[in-house]
Amino acid sequence: MEHSKVVSSQSLFIDTRDGTNGKAQGDHCTVALGQTIDARDGEVIRLSLKQFSMYSNFSPVNFNNTKFVLTTSASAVPVEGAMAPGWYETLYELSAAFAAALEPLIVAASAAAGSTVTQATVSGESPPATETLAQNRDRIMQFTLTTQDATGATVAHNLTSVLIQSFERDGDLWALLGGDRIVGTASTAPSFNVTVTATTIVVSGLYPMQRSTDTHVYLRCGQLSTNIEMSSLSPQFPPYGQMSQNSTIFARIPINLEFSEWEAESIDMFKMILPQRTLSYLSLFLTDHKGRPLNRALGADSQTATGSGTRQSTLGNLFFGATVSIEVLQTALPNQTRFARLPNPATPSETAMALQMLDPNAYITNNATRNAWAQRPVPEPRSARAHNHGLVGRR
């Protein structure tokens, strides 16, 4: 598109906070343009994002990065658990939240194994509560669960093995807490290191923790485009994550604590070329890096990313504003059949002869023209030319 010419340009201003009436969603909208934008032969339609802004009213720790699976020697049936979602200021708070989600599952497993355990206390937390992200530490999660009975006495939990797994299908807890993701459904590999003694269970991460698993909001467009994405950004779980495919991604918007915003400078970084020739509406929606609706499962009916309400994206505060430039570009001249132009004849007789040259079967009514045409020099036949030049009979 380097040498393309802008045929027409319009700006579309979008604000999804009002006019929803409880039906349209603030993070998934379809805008009727009110007029049809057409691209003719040799032209294409280009969308460019000029500005985007929204409040970051979706928590970094959420439905898509809090789930894990626990399997113990008390039962071969895995048990699902989940951390509490929210905004965690320190890594210590994240570690404590995971320990709090794990503790009742360990108590239940211990009871199933015949133990008198009714609670488990947490100790030896790392990173410590006083540590900040600016300090030069390893950020590796570790804590110890000590099992106790109703009187507070330390008792054996009767568990000989504890397996904690974060499956890729369940989200990104493995990235949040610094563990290995588990691919597939039948794996028995652990996501975290677990050391079991008679009365304690020590859980350790493998890699540094992080307070979120998404750095950007993905603005996607329902129209087909020429953009390409890695298949790992697909909402499905493809077997070949390094492959590429057609993309609905329009832009990646950085997530900050209170706002998620972006504004174009001198270069249009986020563009889409539409293969369609007519545009009458524009469909835009927000997702995380896996194509899932913000803080919700793929295909979920929920309209809330964060909070106890059920209509955050329709009647609540999950919405965005944007400015989109819609341009029609001329990228090539239309395909046309071109003929050599004949010179303008000076006299009517020349016109008639020109027509006769184009169509030998044309009927010429002017006698002078007919005589001129009959007396025109006629080229010698090829055989005669060869004979006159002495070419016939040569060896």
QUIFENKA-V217338 format. One record per residue. N is the residue number from 1. OMEGA is omega in whole degrees, -180 to 180 (999 if undefined). Layout:
# QUIFENKA-V217338
{{N & OMEGA} {N & OMEGA}}
This chain:
# QUIFENKA-V217338
{{1 & -174} {2 & -176} {3 & -179} {4 & -179} {5 & 179} {6 & 179} {7 & 178} {8 & -178} {9 & 178} {10 & 177} {11 & 177} {12 & -180} {13 & -172} {14 & 172} {15 & -173} {16 & -177} {17 & -176} {18 & 176} {19 & 180} {20 & 179} {21 & 178} {22 & -178} {23 & 178} {24 & -177} {25 & -178} {26 & 177} {27 & 178} {28 & -174} {29 & 173} {30 & -175} {31 & 173} {32 & -173} {33 & -180} {34 & 177} {35 & -179} {36 & 176} {37 & -174} {38 & 172} {39 & -180} {40 & 178} {41 & 180} {42 & -179} {43 & 176} {44 & 176} {45 & 180} {46 & 173} {47 & 177} {48 & 177} {49 & 180} {50 & -177} {51 & 177} {52 & 176} {53 & 175} {54 & 172} {55 & -179} {56 & -178} {57 & 176} {58 & -170} {59 & 179} {60 & 176} {61 & -168} {62 & -177} {63 & -173} {64 & 177} {65 & -178} {66 & -172} {67 & 177} {68 & -179} {69 & 180} {70 & 174} {71 & -179} {72 & 178} {73 & -179} {74 & -179} {75 & 177} {76 & -179} {77 & 179} {78 & 178} {79 & 180} {80 & 176} {81 & -180} {82 & 174} {83 & 174} {84 & 177} {85 & 177} {86 & 176} {87 & -180} {88 & -176} {89 & -177} {90 & 176} {91 & 176} {92 & 179} {93 & 176} {94 & 180} {95 & 180} {96 & 179} {97 & 178} {98 & 178} {99 & 179} {100 & 178} {101 & -178} {102 & -173} {103 & -180} {104 & 178} {105 & 177} {106 & 178} {107 & 180} {108 & 179} {109 & 179} {110 & 178} {111 & 178} {112 & 179} {113 & 177} {114 & -179} {115 & 175} {116 & -179} {117 & 175} {118 & -179} {119 & 176} {120 & 180} {121 & -177} {122 & 178} {123 & 176} {124 & -177} {125 & 174} {126 & 1} {127 & 180} {128 & -176} {129 & -176} {130 & -176} {131 & 176} {132 & -180} {133 & -178} {134 & -179} {135 & -176} {136 & 178} {137 & -177} {138 & 178} {139 & -180} {140 & 180} {141 & 172} {142 & 174} {143 & -179} {144 & 173} {145 & 177} {146 & -175} {147 & -177} {148 & 175} {149 & -174} {150 & 180} {151 & -177} {152 & 179} {153 & 178} {154 & -179} {155 & -180} {156 & 180} {157 & 176} {158 & 177} {159 & 179} {160 & 179} {161 & 178} {162 & -179} {163 & 178} {164 & -176} {165 & 173} {166 & -177} {167 & 179} {168 & -180} {169 & -177} {170 & 180} {171 & -166} {172 & 177} {173 & 179} {174 & 179} {175 & -178} {176 & -173} {177 & 177} {178 & 178} {179 & 176} {180 & 174} {181 & -179} {182 & -180} {183 & -178} {184 & -176} {185 & -174} {186 & -176} {187 & 175} {188 & 179} {189 & 179} {190 & 172} {191 & -178} {192 & 175} {193 & 179} {194 & 177} {195 & -175} {196 & 168} {197 & -175} {198 & -174} {199 & -178} {200 & 173} {201 & -178} {202 & -179} {203 & -179} {204 & 174} {205 & -179} {206 & -175} {207 & 180} {208 & 176} {209 & 175} {210 & -173} {211 & 177} {212 & 179} {213 & 176} {214 & 177} {215 & -176} {216 & 164} {217 & 179} {218 & 173} {219 & -177} {220 & -177} {221 & -179} {222 & 179} {223 & 174} {224 & 179} {225 & 179} {226 & 179} {227 & -178} {228 & 177} {229 & 171} {230 & -177} {231 & 177} {232 & 177} {233 & 180} {234 & 177} {235 & 176} {236 & 179} {237 & -175} {238 & -180} {239 & -177} {240 & -175} {241 & -179} {242 & 178} {243 & 177} {244 & -177} {245 & 176} {246 & -171} {247 & 170} {248 & -176} {249 & 176} {250 & -177} {251 & 173} {252 & -175} {253 & 180} {254 & 178} {255 & 173} {256 & -172} {257 & -177} {258 & -177} {259 & 167} {260 & -173} {261 & 180} {262 & 178} {263 & -180} {264 & 176} {265 & -177} {266 & -176} {267 & 175} {268 & -178} {269 & -175} {270 & -177} {271 & 173} {272 & 172} {273 & -178} {274 & 178} {275 & -179} {276 & -176} {277 & -177} {278 & 179} {279 & 180} {280 & 178} {281 & -179} {282 & 180} {283 & -179} {284 & 178} {285 & -175} {286 & 178} {287 & 169} {288 & -174} {289 & 180} {290 & -179} {291 & 178} {292 & 174} {293 & -173} {294 & 175} {295 & 179} {296 & 179} {297 & 177} {298 & 179} {299 & -178} {300 & 178} {301 & -177} {302 & 177} {303 & -177} {304 & 175} {305 & -179} {306 & 177} {307 & -179} {308 & 177} {309 & -176} {310 & -175} {311 & -178} {312 & -176} {313 & 178} {314 & -180} {315 & -178} {316 & -171} {317 & 173} {318 & -177} {319 & 180} {320 & 173} {321 & -178} {322 & 172} {323 & -177} {324 & 175} {325 & 178} {326 & -176} {327 & 168} {328 & -177} {329 & 171} {330 & -177} {331 & 180} {332 & 174} {333 & 179} {334 & 177} {335 & 179} {336 & 176} {337 & -175} {338 & 177} {339 & 176} {340 & -176} {341 & 177} {342 & 177} {343 & 179} {344 & -180} {345 & -179} {346 & -177} {347 & 177} {348 & -180} {349 & 177} {350 & 177} {351 & -180} {352 & 179} {353 & 178} {354 & 177} {355 & 179} {356 & 179} {357 & 178} {358 & -179} {359 & -178} {360 & -179} {361 & -179} {362 & -178} {363 & -179} {364 & -176} {365 & -177} {366 & -177} {367 & -180} {368 & 180} {369 & 180} {370 & 179} {371 & 178} {372 & -179} {373 & -179} {374 & -178} {375 & -178} {376 & 177} {377 & 179} {378 & 180} {379 & 178} {380 & 172} {381 & -176} {382 & -178} {383 & 179} {384 & 179} {385 & 180} {386 & -179} {387 & -178} {388 & -180} {389 & 174} {390 & -178} {391 & -178} {392 & 177} {393 & 178} {394 & 179} {395 & 999}}
